[in-house]
Structures are given as C-alpha cells and as structure tokens.
Amino acid sequence: MNAKETTRLQAYLRDLFQSDGIVLKRRPNVSDSVEVMLDDEFIGVVYRDEDEGEVSYQFQMAIIEEDLPEA
C-alpha cells in the first residue's frame, strides 16, 4: 500500500471506531498490508486485495480467548 492509501484508510478507521488512537504503520519489506495500532498496541493487520481491477481492504484482528471477560 502506498502512503496515500494508508492515510485514507487510517482516517476511515479513526472515523469508524471514533478513535484518534488508531495508527496504521507500513510493514518493512511488505507492500500489501499495514499494521493497525491502537494507542501504541498492535491490534491487527489490514490487507489490500485487488481483483479484476477492484480494490478492497480486509481488516484482520485475532482475539485470544484468555483476553475475554468472564461470562
């Protein structure tokens, strides 16, 4: 992803989740994805996909069961 895409995605995610703490960081030696940080903590990855000229983005976030509150 280029810098313009990263900036646009960051603005979109900040607006969507109503948090200025979201920062997208480009990954070294990887051009198809960026890391998603929330208040300096890694929370996931956004992947860029282009198929037949159409571009989409996939946000992937893993949640560890032990991090969930008790029921």
DRENTORKOL-3810 file (N, C-alpha, C; in nm, 4 decimals):
REM DRENTORKOL-3810
@n.u->0.0842; n.v->-0.1175; n.w->0.0000; ca.u->0.0000; ca.v->0.0000; ca.w->0.0000; c.u->0.0881; c.v->0.1230; c.w->0.0000
@n.u->0.0444; n.v->0.2213; n.w->-0.0742; ca.u->0.1224; ca.v->0.3447; ca.w->-0.0773; c.u->0.0790; c.v->0.4370; c.w->0.0377
@n.u->0.1527; n.v->0.5463; n.w->0.0537; ca.u->0.1271; ca.v->0.6387; ca.w->0.1644; c.u->-0.0127; c.v->0.6997; c.w->0.1571
@n.u->-0.0612; n.v->0.7301; n.w->0.0370; ca.u->-0.1942; ca.v->0.7899; ca.w->0.0223; c.u->-0.3028; c.v->0.6925; c.w->0.0680
@n.u->-0.2920; n.v->0.5665; n.w->0.0276; ca.u->-0.3896; ca.v->0.4654; ca.w->0.0712; c.u->-0.3879; c.v->0.4493; c.w->0.2226
@n.u->-0.2677; n.v->0.4447; n.w->0.2784; ca.u->-0.2534; ca.v->0.4280; ca.w->0.4226; c.u->-0.3193; c.v->0.5429; c.w->0.4970
@n.u->-0.2978; n.v->0.6643; n.w->0.4506; ca.u->-0.3582; ca.v->0.7822; ca.w->0.5138; c.u->-0.5103; c.v->0.7780; c.w->0.5044
@n.u->-0.5621; n.v->0.7422; n.w->0.3878; ca.u->-0.7080; ca.v->0.7337; ca.w->0.3694; c.u->-0.7688; c.v->0.6260; c.w->0.4587
@n.u->-0.7045; n.v->0.5091; n.w->0.4644; ca.u->-0.7545; ca.v->0.4004; ca.w->0.5492; c.u->-0.7508; c.v->0.4384; c.w->0.6970
@n.u->-0.6430; n.v->0.5039; n.w->0.7385; ca.u->-0.6320; ca.v->0.5461; ca.w->0.8775; c.u->-0.7448; c.v->0.6428; c.w->0.9134
@n.u->-0.7715; n.v->0.7387; n.w->0.8273; ca.u->-0.8803; ca.v->0.8344; ca.w->0.8514; c.u->-1.0146; c.v->0.7620; c.w->0.8591
@n.u->-1.0356; n.v->0.6656; n.w->0.7705; ca.u->-1.1609; ca.v->0.5886; ca.w->0.7700; c.u->-1.1772; c.v->0.5112; c.w->0.9004
@n.u->-1.0732; n.v->0.4407; n.w->0.9437; ca.u->-1.0822; ca.v->0.3606; ca.w->1.0663; c.u->-1.0982; c.v->0.4494; c.w->1.1903
@n.u->-1.0290; n.v->0.5623; n.w->1.1934; ca.u->-1.0456; ca.v->0.6553; ca.w->1.3057; c.u->-1.1896; c.v->0.7054; c.w->1.3144
@n.u->-1.2479; n.v->0.7366; n.w->1.2007; ca.u->-1.3864; ca.v->0.7834; ca.w->1.1981; c.u->-1.4825; c.v->0.6701; c.w->1.2349
@n.u->-1.4615; n.v->0.5533; n.w->1.1775; ca.u->-1.5490; ca.v->0.4389; ca.w->1.2026; c.u->-1.5522; c.v->0.3996; c.w->1.3498
@n.u->-1.4337; n.v->0.3919; n.w->1.4124; ca.u->-1.4240; ca.v->0.3494; ca.w->1.5524; c.u->-1.4163; c.v->0.4668; c.w->1.6492
@n.u->-1.4274; n.v->0.5878; n.w->1.5976; ca.u->-1.4263; ca.v->0.7099; ca.w->1.6783; c.u->-1.3078; c.v->0.7128; c.w->1.7748
@n.u->-1.1878; n.v->0.6924; n.w->1.7180; ca.u->-1.0662; ca.v->0.6920; ca.w->1.7992; c.u->-0.9477; c.v->0.7465; c.w->1.7202
@n.u->-0.8896; n.v->0.8547; n.w->1.7712; ca.u->-0.7685; ca.v->0.9087; ca.w->1.7104; c.u->-0.6453; c.v->0.8284; c.w->1.7505
@n.u->-0.6639; n.v->0.7278; n.w->1.8374; ca.u->-0.5531; ca.v->0.6425; ca.w->1.8795; c.u->-0.5160; c.v->0.5375; c.w->1.7770
@n.u->-0.5949; n.v->0.5249; n.w->1.6697; ca.u->-0.5649; ca.v->0.4272; ca.w->1.5655; c.u->-0.4591; c.v->0.4838; c.w->1.4717
@n.u->-0.3528; n.v->0.4077; n.w->1.4548; ca.u->-0.2432; ca.v->0.4467; ca.w->1.3663; c.u->-0.2092; c.v->0.3273; c.w->1.2782
@n.u->-0.1957; n.v->0.3514; n.w->1.1475; ca.u->-0.1536; ca.v->0.2466; ca.w->1.0553; c.u->-0.0050; c.v->0.2627; c.w->1.0280
@n.u->0.0682; n.v->0.1524; n.w->1.0415; ca.u->0.2125; ca.v->0.1548; ca.w->1.0204; c.u->0.2479; c.v->0.0634; c.w->0.9043
@n.u->0.3251; n.v->0.1176; n.w->0.8111; ca.u->0.3702; ca.v->0.0357; ca.w->0.7000; c.u->0.4667; c.v->-0.0702; c.w->0.7514
@n.u->0.4614; n.v->-0.1882; n.w->0.6884; ca.u->0.5439; ca.v->-0.3011; ca.w->0.7300; c.u->0.6692; c.v->-0.3083; c.w->0.6430
@n.u->0.7849; n.v->-0.3322; n.w->0.7052; ca.u->0.9071; ca.v->-0.3415; ca.w->0.6257; c.u->0.9024; c.v->-0.4620; c.w->0.5311
@n.u->0.9426; n.v->-0.4396; n.w->0.4087; ca.u->0.9512; ca.v->-0.5451; ca.w->0.3066; c.u->0.8178; c.v->-0.6093; c.w->0.2700
@n.u->0.7057; n.v->-0.5466; n.w->0.3073; ca.u->0.5732; ca.v->-0.5983; ca.w->0.2725; c.u->0.4933; c.v->-0.4832; c.w->0.2131
@n.u->0.4381; n.v->-0.5023; n.w->0.0928; ca.u->0.3697; ca.v->-0.3909; ca.w->0.0269; c.u->0.2179; c.v->-0.4078; c.w->0.0208
@n.u->0.1656; n.v->-0.5235; n.w->0.0644; ca.u->0.0219; ca.v->-0.5478; ca.w->0.0500; c.u->-0.0562; c.v->-0.5315; c.w->0.1799
@n.u->0.0095; n.v->-0.4844; n.w->0.2872; ca.u->-0.0612; ca.v->-0.4734; ca.w->0.4147; c.u->0.0061; c.v->-0.3713; c.w->0.5057
@n.u->-0.0700; n.v->-0.3284; n.w->0.6077; ca.u->-0.0196; ca.v->-0.2382; ca.w->0.7113; c.u->-0.0637; c.v->-0.2898; c.w->0.8468
@n.u->0.0141; n.v->-0.2578; n.w->0.9494; ca.u->-0.0219; ca.v->-0.2937; ca.w->1.0864; c.u->-0.1190; c.v->-0.1903; c.w->1.1415
@n.u->-0.2129; n.v->-0.2346; n.w->1.2230; ca.u->-0.3070; ca.v->-0.1457; ca.w->1.2899; c.u->-0.2679; c.v->-0.1389; c.w->1.4370
@n.u->-0.2423; n.v->-0.0183; n.w->1.4829; ca.u->-0.2046; ca.v->0.0052; ca.w->1.6223; c.u->-0.3157; c.v->0.0861; c.w->1.6899
@n.u->-0.3406; n.v->0.0566; n.w->1.8155; ca.u->-0.4346; ca.v->0.1348; ca.w->1.8960; c.u->-0.3620; c.v->0.1762; c.w->2.0224
@n.u->-0.3369; n.v->0.3057; n.w->2.0351; ca.u->-0.2622; ca.v->0.3581; ca.w->2.1495; c.u->-0.1316; c.v->0.2817; c.w->2.1700
@n.u->-0.0553; n.v->0.2665; n.w->2.0635; ca.u->0.0761; ca.v->0.2005; ca.w->2.0623; c.u->0.0717; c.v->0.0492; c.w->2.0859
@n.u->-0.0466; n.v->-0.0111; n.w->2.0793; ca.u->-0.0577; ca.v->-0.1566; ca.w->2.0936; c.u->-0.1044; c.v->-0.2162; c.w->1.9600
@n.u->-0.0338; n.v->-0.3183; n.w->1.9141; ca.u->-0.0699; ca.v->-0.3858; ca.w->1.7904; c.u->-0.2038; c.v->-0.4570; c.w->1.8093
@n.u->-0.2996; n.v->-0.4316; n.w->1.7167; ca.u->-0.4297; ca.v->-0.4994; ca.w->1.7272; c.u->-0.4677; c.v->-0.5769; c.w->1.6019
@n.u->-0.3957; n.v->-0.5562; n.w->1.4914; ca.u->-0.4323; ca.v->-0.6301; ca.w->1.3719; c.u->-0.3583; c.v->-0.5838; c.w->1.2481
@n.u->-0.4050; n.v->-0.6347; n.w->1.1340; ca.u->-0.3432; ca.v->-0.6044; ca.w->1.0054; c.u->-0.4530; c.v->-0.5751; c.w->0.9038
@n.u->-0.4305; n.v->-0.4763; n.w->0.8178; ca.u->-0.5199; ca.v->-0.4508; ca.w->0.7052; c.u->-0.4463; c.v->-0.4957; c.w->0.5791
@n.u->-0.5116; n.v->-0.5844; n.w->0.5030; ca.u->-0.4566; ca.v->-0.6348; ca.w->0.3776; c.u->-0.5269; c.v->-0.5680; c.w->0.2594
@n.u->-0.4510; n.v->-0.5379; n.w->0.1560; ca.u->-0.5052; ca.v->-0.4814; ca.w->0.0323; c.u->-0.5235; c.v->-0.5953; c.w->-0.0675
@n.u->-0.6396; n.v->-0.5992; n.w->-0.1313; ca.u->-0.6686; ca.v->-0.7007; ca.w->-0.2315; c.u->-0.7173; c.v->-0.6327; c.w->-0.3583
@n.u->-0.6613; n.v->-0.6720; n.w->-0.4704; ca.u->-0.7065; ca.v->-0.6198; ca.w->-0.5993; c.u->-0.7443; c.v->-0.7381; c.w->-0.6867
@n.u->-0.8707; n.v->-0.7393; n.w->-0.7311; ca.u->-0.9219; ca.v->-0.8480; ca.w->-0.8134; c.u->-1.0008; c.v->-0.7883; c.w->-0.9287
@n.u->-0.9576; n.v->-0.8165; n.w->-1.0495; ca.u->-1.0229; ca.v->-0.7671; ca.w->-1.1706; c.u->-1.0390; c.v->-0.6153; c.w->-1.1686
@n.u->-0.9369; n.v->-0.5471; n.w->-1.1195; ca.u->-0.9373; ca.v->-0.4011; ca.w->-1.1186; c.u->-1.0081; c.v->-0.3372; c.w->-1.0012
@n.u->-1.0734; n.v->-0.4166; n.w->-0.9171; ca.u->-1.1417; ca.v->-0.3617; ca.w->-0.7993; c.u->-1.0559; c.v->-0.3834; c.w->-0.6757
@n.u->-1.0419; n.v->-0.2779; n.w->-0.5967; ca.u->-0.9589; ca.v->-0.2822; ca.w->-0.4766; c.u->-1.0485; c.v->-0.2911; c.w->-0.3541
@n.u->-1.0107; n.v->-0.3786; n.w->-0.2610; ca.u->-1.0799; ca.v->-0.3880; ca.w->-0.1321; c.u->-0.9742; c.v->-0.4072; c.w->-0.0241
@n.u->-1.0159; n.v->-0.3882; n.w->0.1002; ca.u->-0.9249; ca.v->-0.3990; ca.w->0.2138; c.u->-0.9881; c.v->-0.4903; c.w->0.3174
@n.u->-0.9065; n.v->-0.5755; n.w->0.3771; ca.u->-0.9553; ca.v->-0.6683; ca.w->0.4789; c.u->-0.8817; c.v->-0.6398; c.w->0.6092
@n.u->-0.9579; n.v->-0.6127; n.w->0.7150; ca.u->-0.9008; ca.v->-0.5902; ca.w->0.8478; c.u->-0.9081; c.v->-0.7218; c.w->0.9241
@n.u->-0.7921; n.v->-0.7718; n.w->0.9661; ca.u->-0.7863; ca.v->-0.8987; ca.w->1.0389; c.u->-0.7350; c.v->-0.8731; c.w->1.1798
@n.u->-0.8145; n.v->-0.9179; n.w->1.2772; ca.u->-0.7793; ca.v->-0.8979; ca.w->1.4183; c.u->-0.8027; c.v->-1.0286; c.w->1.4930
@n.u->-0.7001; n.v->-1.0787; n.w->1.5568; ca.u->-0.7124; ca.v->-1.2011; ca.w->1.6358; c.u->-0.7438; c.v->-1.1634; c.w->1.7803
@n.u->-0.8360; n.v->-1.2372; n.w->1.8411; ca.u->-0.8714; ca.v->-1.2149; ca.w->1.9815; c.u->-0.8446; c.v->-1.3449; c.w->2.0560
@n.u->-0.7582; n.v->-1.3377; n.w->2.1544; ca.u->-0.7223; ca.v->-1.4555; ca.w->2.2328; c.u->-0.8302; c.v->-1.4793; c.w->2.3379
@n.u->-0.8756; n.v->-1.6014; n.w->2.3504; ca.u->-0.9848; ca.v->-1.6360; ca.w->2.4412; c.u->-0.9558; c.v->-1.5908; c.w->2.5851
@n.u->-0.8310; n.v->-1.6011; n.w->2.6278; ca.u->-0.7978; ca.v->-1.5650; ca.w->2.7653; c.u->-0.8093; c.v->-1.4138; c.w->2.7909
@n.u->-0.8150; n.v->-1.3329; n.w->2.6846; ca.u->-0.8328; ca.v->-1.1891; ca.w->2.6992; c.u->-0.9785; c.v->-1.1493; c.w->2.7189
@n.u->-1.0705; n.v->-1.2406; n.w->2.6940; ca.u->-1.2136; ca.v->-1.2101; ca.w->2.7063; c.u->-1.2552; c.v->-1.2062; c.w->2.8542
@n.u->-1.3509; n.v->-1.1194; n.w->2.8883; ca.u->-1.4002; ca.v->-1.1159; ca.w->3.0269; c.u->-1.4802; c.v->-1.2414; c.w->3.0582
@n.u->-1.4908; n.v->-1.2703; n.w->3.1844; ca.u->-1.5717; ca.v->-1.3839; ca.w->3.2277; c.u->-1.7168; c.v->-1.3601; c.w->3.1928
@n.u->-1.7880; n.v->-1.4681; n.w->3.1634; ca.u->-1.9305; ca.v->-1.4578; ca.w->3.1274; c.u->-2.0161; c.v->-1.4340; c.w->3.2501
END
